[in-house]
Every structure is written in structure tokens, then in C-alpha cells.
Amino acid sequence: MKTILSKQTQRTIMIVLSALIVMSFSAAALVQPAAAVTCKFRHPVEAGETVSSIAALYGISWLDIVEANNLQEPYTLQIDQRLCIPSGSQPSDTVVTEDGETGGPSLDALIGLRSLLVEVNGIAKNTVVNLRVGNHPSSHLLTIGRFKTDKNGHYKGYFSLPSHDYIQTQYAQVCIKNVWTDEIACDIFPNPGWHFYVPRCAGPR
């Protein structure tokens, strides 16, 4: 009888040990660190922002932000909290990239006698923008066209100037203006054809 009880006891001990081993492996698997997430941007949270509004800003799903930052319900954010943005496109507002550099709208222009080549980057996708041009220095700018950025916040194209002598100074001022928010970005560019300008002479009285 003792021998039978001893075998049963050994069997019970083996079962318990086996169960403990399986549980320990399962627990170890649960505490494994999450895979490293590559952050395309680092977004500093501002007052009033939510996970959904930030996701819309970059054109990605709010779930991507939740998973990249291991956020828990109810997904409360703190002001100045830096969120990892794993994908998407850079919005028009200034953001901080992974290497610490700030970004925002960039404007480049090439001025000809009758046309203007414009290229912009860093604007929110599908944004309607007015293009304004004038002499520098001058407070008067003329809207010469309108364009819409693509899904990457980029646009490049030509615009006709009102006349071959519209830009009469050595430098021109070129501005892009968001038609919805009135945000403006301007820069000064050389006008290679300015010396071709001949002032109109007043006719006989």
C-alpha cells in the first residue's frame, strides 16, 4: 500500500512541476518587450489635441499612434508629451523629426520674363493655396494663381506673370497663402530679367 501511495505522490508532483514550468514559460512570453517602433516624426502634444486629431494631422489611423506609443484607454494625452508618429506625411504646422530638426512649409521659385516656376513642400496634403507675387520691397502683392498640394504636401508648376515687366526690381517677393486658414509663407527670390525692364515714358499731354 505504501508503494502505491508513493507512486501516486510522485505522479502528482510531476504533474504539478510540469504545470509550473508551462506557466513560467507563458509568463516570460507575456513580459517580453514590444518590438522597437521606428518613428518618422516626434509630435509634441498641444492643448486641446487628441489622438484622433493628431492622426488626422499626419494622415494616418489613430490606432497606429495608439500602438506606436502603447497608449491605454481612455487615451488621455498630456501637454508637451512627445508622441511617436510611425508614418504619414508632415503637416503644415512645425513638427519635430526623429533627428531633432524642425520642419515646416518650404518655398522655392524660379522667375522668368513671363512665367514663374514654383515648388512647395511641407504643406498639409490636399491643401488649396493661393500664389501671390510682387516687387521687393513692396507692400503690394498680386494673386496670380491657385494650386492644390498632393497627398505628400507637395506641388510644382508654372504660373504666367501678368506681363513681362510685372516684376520691375532686382528681387521679387513670392508668397503662398492657405485659402482656409490665411497662413502665409513668403520668401525673396532674385529676378534675372529685372535689367530688361524699361520704364514706360509718359505720352504727350
C-alpha positions as a printed Julia matrix, in Angstrom:
205×3 Matrix{Float64}:
  0.0     0.0     0.0
  2.84    2.35    0.79
  4.42    1.67   -2.59
  1.19    2.54   -4.44
  0.79    5.82   -2.48
  4.4     6.7    -3.21
  3.91    6.27   -6.95
  0.75    8.39   -6.86
  2.59   11.05   -4.94
  5.42   11.07   -7.44
  2.94   11.3   -10.3
  1.2    14.24   -8.61
  4.49   16.03   -8.05
  5.46   15.56  -11.71
  2.12   16.96  -12.86
  2.48   19.99  -10.59
  6.07   20.63  -11.73
  5.07   20.34  -15.37
  2.27   22.83  -14.85
  4.61   25.25  -13.11
  7.13   25.01  -15.95
  4.46   25.71  -18.58
  3.18   28.69  -16.56
  6.66   30.13  -16.17
  7.28   29.99  -19.95
  3.91   31.62  -20.58
  4.65   34.42  -18.13
  8.04   35.0   -19.72
  6.43   35.3   -23.1
  3.97   37.88  -21.77
  6.68   40.15  -20.37
  8.79   40.17  -23.49
  9.45   43.77  -24.6
  7.48   45.01  -27.61
  9.29   45.24  -30.91
 11.03   48.58  -31.47
  8.92   51.08  -33.39
 10.52   53.35  -35.98
  9.26   56.91  -35.52
  9.03   59.1   -38.63
  8.13   62.15  -36.52
  8.01   63.16  -32.87
  4.91   65.22  -32.17
  4.77   67.5   -29.09
  1.2    67.46  -27.83
 -0.52   70.84  -27.58
 -3.57   71.91  -25.6
 -6.83   70.54  -27.0
 -5.23   67.85  -29.17
 -6.48   64.26  -29.14
 -5.19   61.04  -30.63
 -7.73   61.36  -33.43
 -6.89   64.99  -34.25
 -3.16   64.23  -34.33
 -3.75   61.2   -36.55
 -5.76   63.38  -38.96
 -2.93   65.93  -38.95
 -0.48   63.34  -40.27
 -2.97   61.44  -42.39
 -2.74   58.13  -40.54
 -5.01   55.92  -38.42
 -5.4    56.78  -34.73
 -4.74   53.11  -33.98
 -1.22   53.5   -35.42
 -0.46   56.18  -32.84
 -2.02   54.15  -30.02
  0.08   51.07  -30.87
  3.31   53.01  -31.5
  3.07   54.72  -28.1
  1.46   51.85  -26.13
 -1.4    54.13  -25.07
 -4.14   52.77  -22.82
 -7.8    53.73  -22.75
 -9.13   56.4   -22.42
 -6.03   57.62  -24.36
 -5.53   60.77  -22.29
 -2.66   62.95  -23.54
 -0.51   65.41  -21.61
  0.61   68.82  -22.92
  4.21   68.64  -24.27
  4.04   64.84  -24.32
  6.11   63.7   -27.32
  4.28   61.1   -29.36
  5.93   58.7   -31.78
  4.37   59.1   -35.25
  5.32   55.95  -37.19
  4.19   57.05  -40.67
  2.22   59.68  -42.57
  3.14   63.0   -44.13
  4.46   66.12  -42.48
  1.68   68.66  -41.78
  1.92   72.36  -42.46
  2.45   73.09  -38.78
  6.01   72.88  -37.5
  6.88   69.42  -36.2
  9.99   67.81  -34.8
 11.51   64.98  -36.81
 13.26   61.99  -35.28
 16.7    63.65  -35.68
 15.53   66.71  -33.77
 15.2    69.1   -36.71
 12.11   71.27  -37.12
 10.17   71.33  -40.35
  7.5    73.43  -42.0
  6.46   74.84  -45.36
  9.3    75.3   -47.84
  9.05   77.52  -50.91
 11.28   77.68  -53.96
 10.75   79.82  -57.08
 12.44   80.49  -60.41
 11.43   83.77  -62.04
 11.37   84.28  -65.81
 10.26   87.16  -68.01
  6.72   85.87  -68.48
  6.37   82.97  -66.07
  7.19   81.73  -62.62
  8.14   78.18  -61.58
  7.08   77.38  -58.04
  7.76   74.34  -55.87
  6.47   73.88  -52.34
  6.86   71.14  -49.73
  5.81   70.57  -46.16
  2.21   71.71  -46.54
 -0.72   69.58  -45.41
 -1.96   67.22  -48.1
 -4.75   68.3   -50.44
 -4.47   71.93  -49.31
 -5.68   74.74  -51.59
 -3.11   77.54  -51.77
 -3.06   80.97  -53.44
  0.17   82.16  -55.06
  1.0    85.85  -54.65
  3.84   87.79  -56.29
  5.16   91.34  -56.13
  8.22   93.57  -56.3
 10.61   93.69  -53.37
 10.5    95.83  -51.4
  6.78   96.47  -51.86
  3.65   96.04  -49.79
  1.51   95.2   -52.83
  1.24   91.56  -53.85
 -0.91   90.23  -56.68
 -2.55   86.79  -56.6
 -1.59   85.17  -59.9
 -2.89   81.64  -59.38
 -4.11   78.85  -57.14
 -2.97   75.26  -56.7
 -3.62   72.19  -54.58
 -0.97   70.08  -52.88
 -0.82   66.34  -53.46
 -1.07   63.57  -50.86
  2.53   64.28  -49.8
  2.01   68.01  -49.31
  3.98   68.82  -52.48
  3.32   70.93  -55.56
  5.41   72.05  -58.54
  4.18   74.02  -61.52
  4.37   77.1   -63.75
  2.32   80.29  -63.5
  2.07   83.14  -66.01
  3.02   86.62  -64.88
  0.6    89.46  -65.7
  3.15   90.99  -68.09
  6.83   90.65  -68.99
  7.66   93.73  -66.87
  5.43   92.99  -63.89
  8.49   92.33  -61.69
 10.46   95.56  -62.06
 13.0    95.17  -59.27
 16.12   93.05  -58.82
 14.3    90.85  -56.32
 10.73   89.58  -56.16
  8.63   88.58  -53.2
  6.73   85.29  -53.58
  4.12   84.16  -51.07
  1.88   81.13  -50.65
 -1.35   81.61  -48.7
 -3.6    78.89  -47.32
 -7.1    79.87  -48.51
 -8.76   78.31  -45.43
 -6.52   79.36  -42.54
 -4.9    82.52  -44.03
 -1.48   81.18  -43.06
  1.21   82.78  -45.24
  4.78   81.76  -46.06
  6.91   84.2   -48.07
 10.43   84.4   -49.43
 12.57   86.68  -51.58
 13.99   85.47  -54.91
 16.3    87.07  -57.5
 14.74   88.37  -60.7
 17.27   87.66  -63.51
 15.34   89.72  -66.04
 14.99   92.88  -63.99
 17.58   94.77  -66.07
 15.42   94.24  -69.17
 12.76   96.39  -67.63
 12.39   99.76  -69.41
 10.11  102.24  -67.64
  7.23  103.4   -69.75
  7.59  107.01  -70.83
  4.7   109.32  -70.33
  2.97  110.18  -73.6
  2.38  113.68  -74.88
 -0.05  115.72  -72.91
